[in-house]
Amino acid sequence: MNEKTSVSSDRRDFWDGRAREFSEHAASTGYPRAFLRILKPRKSWTVLDMACGGGTIAIPLANRVKFITAVDFSMRMLEIVEQRCLAGKITNVKTLQGRWEDDWDDLGIGVHDVAIASRSLLSETAMDSIAKLNRAATKAVYISVAVGSGPFDWRLLEAADRERNTRPDYIFYYNLLYEMGIPANVSFIPESYRNSWESHEEAFEDQLWMFQGMTGEEEEKVRAYLREHLVWVKGHWQLPYSRNYYWAVLYWTKDREIGS
């Protein structure tokens, strides 16, 4: 197993383990509704939802389009999509396990009217990923990325002595699209991270997505930070500050090919 495969496997294992909690939180915010307002879906569309997670976009979108192919590298995430489809009597969503770096022809992803990548692009492979999305769509492509540091809590990361590796925000992707010959439109979605928990343990669990590969020492530091800063307010534990941030939705129509 090479290093790239090992890292990908670690990420898959991490998200498999966090799938249920992540999906429930993502579905409970105003983000999906806001994304669909920007998307303005049509009943005739076929849609590719790449790196779909637990169906944050696919599930509320399903009854507004013709068909959705929901792709994710986490089998657990796809199981959650299937469970939500079953519960909602949704029959027009097909799940497919796959990664950005896979050969999409081999996966059988095919061509759709619209391709979506919601909060899933990685800057290191963004150009290849965007090119794949563009080839997979005949009408339009929609991607969403963080503005600034997004939902990360830098106070908490610094308390755990995690190196502050700021990832590129939407300006990086906007400029990359420009370099690729794509004049993108931009809309913004405001969001606030959850700040209310039943217990210290629930608060701790809710931060784990920021700490892939958390060590025992880091866990102690995070727990100590929460013990020091969580306050009891109206029957719930809260941190004494808000985490407000924006997502940028970049989108373009397929009026021309890349670079033309």
Secondary structure, DSSP 8 states (H G I E B T S, - for coil): --HHHHHHHHHHHHHHHHHHHHHHHHHHSSHHHHHHHHH---TT-EEEEET-TTTTTHHHHGGGSSEEEEEES-HHHHHHHHHHHHHTT--SEEEEE--TTS-HHHHT---EEEEEEES---GGGHHHHHHHHHHHEEEEEEEEEEETTTT--HHHHHHTT--------HHHHHHHHHHTT---EEEEEEEE----BSSHHHHHHTTGGG-TT--HHHHHHHHHHHHHH-EEETTEEE-SS--EEEEEEEEEE-SS-TT-
